[in-house]
């Protein structure tokens, strides 16, 4: 009797536990479904500005008969000639814009360094620091303000947006005049500050915007529209090809490498390609690289020789590239580069997710972040440069004069070395790495000079600049 009663109580108690467990599962399940529904609605809200593009070509008998018609053949030849002209204009305009960006950056950097040198010449180190910090802060905040006004697409490299467009996903504002102007101006001011960024990546987006606007012959911002021949070139398939060529022209203008521009577009951005597009893109890349090289060489040197190689020049010798003894260090550098690249990607993903949740929803937070980043980088670059040692410029010049394998036109020259914090005929290795424009710092590093930079200076520059790039990548002033 007692055992039966205890079993009955245990069964009743178990049924109560089962009922409570079922209730908890029901509540948790409904809670999970509600959260899932909220996430789906949030993702749908974020994707409301996305649109798909139809790149398929019609293939039916009426279309085939139309293509075989003589009238269509005449129109096809006219449209083909117009395409080649547009590819030529894309190369010219991309080259001119790249040259204008380079000139704007050089002007702002020269103005900044003149102010710092003038303040240091008066014997006041504190005033020199305030001049350096003030100019970096003005340029950095100007770049941030331009991005906030022009929209989020004006910041960053723009490569993901271009890749999305070329693969059939249209993001509103990717190819328009407002984004184009915002990106150009933000590059100039951002690069002229002390932020660790460069114009090479954004040139892909700039070239794509130029190609998209020029081939369409219209602008919604300016309420401008050209009829006739451009109507046939506004289809998604035609726009895709022109934008692919514009992205390649941007890379060609940045690095002075037409073939590299074509290969970059084939491998990294475009999924739709053809043999005809290869030749047209290569033609536009050649025009772009030639225009930026010619304008930069004539404008900078006043010479009729094309001595420039694009926005970024590594300053390598034309006569001797490397020695056999350098092959082992090359392997070590390759492995080190892979490790640092992996570490950068991991840190960048974590930092981008943190910015997405904490900073992106608030524009004021973005401006505060840029202010803090510029402040820290300006203080570090100026403070570290003060601890650099002074070296005679004549030692570098004597080595270059005795080295017949070097080309003085494209290697480190004593005239390019900054004498800040040193006597007139001396240079500071830390200043020429941290406070110099980044393209000139690369030229000094790749030049065939003996002991131009000490080993501690190179190690400090490697560590700090890596951290600078990690922090700068993703902020609102980043280009």
Secondary structure, 3 states (H helix, E strand, C coil): CHHHHHHHHHHHHHHHHHHHHHHHHHHHHHHHHHHHHHHHHHHHHHCCCEEECCCCCCCCHHHHHHHHCHHHHHHHHHHHHHHHHHHHHHHHHHHHHHHHHHHHHHHHHHHHHHHHHHHHHCCCHHHHHHHHHHHHHHHHHHHHHHHHHHCHHHCCCCHHHHHHHHCCEEECCCCCHHHHHHHHHHHHHHHHCCCCCCHHHHHHHHHHHHHHHHHHCEECCCCEECCHHHHHHCCHHHHHHHHHHHHHHHHHHHHCCHHHHHHHHHHHHCCCCCHHHHHHHHHHHHHHHHHHHHHHHHHHHCCCCCCCCCCCCCCCCCCCCCCHHHHHHHHHHHHHHHHHHHHHHHHHHHHHHHHHHHCCCCHHHHHHHHHHHHHHHHHHHHHHHCCCCEEEHHHHHHHHHHCCCCCCCCCCCHHHCCCCCCCCCEEEHHHHHHCCCHHHHHHHHHCCCCCCCCHHHHHHHHHHHHHHHHHHCCCCCCC
